[in-house]
Amino acid sequence: MADTAVTEDERQLSEHALRVRELIVEMCANPEGGHLGGSMSLVEVLVTLYHSVLRIDPERPQAPDRDLLVLSKGHGAIGLYAALAERGFFPPEQLAEYGRPDSVLTAHPNPAVPGVEMPTGSLGHGLPLGVGFALDFRLSGSDRRCFVVLGDGELQEGSVWEAAMAASSHGLDRLVAVVDRNGLQITGSTEDAAGLEPLADRWRSFGWAVHEVDGHDVGQLRTALGTAPQVAGRPTVVLARTVKGKGLPYVEGQARSHYARLAGRQHKRALAVLAAQRRRRETTA
């Protein structure tokens, strides 16, 4: 019975992920387009956090005992907005306002949107913010956790590693970093820009507990994220190996998916691909 329950939970998470991808595609169909590739690679991470891990209440987005999520890779904002809407923080219909003049749904995270904790976008700032939150939790005697989601290209910023060093030095075990390791940035391969591997060893050398997972496997993500912190006195990092543009095979793993305007036939094609995935899932359920 336990195995059946776990399988059903994972099926539901996968269904949430598919719905979030559909919402991302809809936002990228507006006249301004959106950061498609890096939002699609984040979907399972965000869905697992919001549905299985974070202590949150969509009806009370400012609840004082809530866990925090800081999206440091702010160009993934449409993924965050879609995940929040799908989780019930605000009506999904409101996503149609994305990119319009005077809309709170801006290209990078806007705290005016229910569920968004901090504005981000200048890469390298999210983890230092997480260190500050985790220190506050300790000083106030709180058991809250702060999760910071980073892009792998973002790890080229020195401020990330300064924060990583500070977090381990202070033993901030209520801090969890999640790296969206899709291997691409706007200019191409992250390894061509500035080699990050062996990435797990780099984080270990800074005193972090490290977990490496398939970033599109909700079971692996739930185990790694839900059990953090596993090591008392050490912050945790989850290296989520992902595919940029995941869900749309014709742009998966391609730097050109970084930003897209899915107008006309492109929009219909993307929705048709996701609809086919839904039918296959329903057939095999």
Secondary structure, 3 states (H helix, E strand, C coil): CHHHHHHHHHHHHHHHHHHHHHHHHHHHCCCCCECCHHHHCCHHHHHHHHHHHCCCCCCCCCCCCCCEEEECCHHHHHHHHHHHHHHCCCCHHHHHHCCCCCCCCCCCCCCCCCCCCCCCCCCCCHHHHHHHHHHHHHHCCCCCCEEEEEECHHHHCHHHHHHHHHHHHCCCCCEEEEEEECCEECCEEHHHHCCCCCHHHHHHHCCCEEEEEECCCHHHHHHHHHCCCCCCCCCEEEEEECCCCCCCCCCCCCHHHCCECCCCHHHHHHHHHHHHHHHHHHHHC
